[in-house]
Amino acid sequence: KQFEHIVELRAKTTESLEALGFEVIPSQTNFIFTRPTGLIAADWFQQLRKRKILTRWFDSPKARNWLRITIGTEAEMARFLTATKSILRR
């Protein structure tokens, strides 16, 4: 059941991010890599962190434009998406 829940939330989160114009690498894991549009990934990472939403950002040439988002609970993912939309409006 937990596996199915992660798959469902991963798909919903991917769809929501793509609707915002973000690129998302297809995933079969409990996380996704996404590249924001209209934001610098490191800035997005810092803005999420200020809101106590933890993601992963890697300062390496191939990964620095991307964030790794771990699929959490439905409430956590809703909070992440709400925060991301708020950050985009700034």
N, C-alpha and C positions, 0 to 999 in steps of 0.2 A: 504494500500500500504506500509506503514512504517513497519508493522508487517511482511509482505512478504519479505521486504528488509532485515530485521534483521535475519529472518530464513535463507535466502540465504547466507548472509555474515557469519553467525554462521557456516553453513555447510562448506563453502569454507575455513574459518579459521581453523576449526577442521581438515579438510582434509590436509591442509598445515602443521599444527603442527604434525599430525600423520606421515606425510611423512618425517618429520625431526626426527622421532623416539620418539616424546613426547606422553605421555598418556593423553587422554582427556576424562573426565567424560561426558557421554551423557547429554545434556541439552535441556530444553524446555523454557529457559528464555533468557534474553538479555545479558547473560554472560556465560562464560565457565570456568571450573577449569581444569588446565593443569599442568602436572608434567613434567619438562624438563628432557631430557637425556643428559648427558655430561655437565651439569651445576648444580650448587646449586641454588635452587629457590630464596633464599635471594640475591645472587649475581646477578642473572638475573634481579630481581626487581630493584636493585641499578643501574645496567648498563642501563636499560630502562629509569629509572628516570633521569640519567645524560643526556639522549637524549630528555628529556622532554616528555616522554611517560609514562603516569600514569596507573598503574595497582594496584592490591591489593595483599599484602602478609600478612599472619596472622602467628604470632609467637606462635603457639600452637602446641602441639605434633601431632595431627592428620592432621594439615593443613600446617605445615611449609615447606613441600616439594613441595607445589603447589602454583600457582598464579591464581588469579581470573582476567580474562580478560573480560572487558565490550565490547560488540560489538558496534563499533562506525560507522563512515561513511566509505565508500569504501576506500577513501584516507587514513584515519586514520589506517584502518586495514592493508593496503598495507605498510604503514610506520612502523607499529608494526612488521610485518613479515620481512621486509627488515632489521630492527634493530636487530631482533632476529637472523637472519642468520649471520649478521655481528658479533654479540657477540659470536656465536658458533665458528666462524673462528679464534678467538683470541687464 
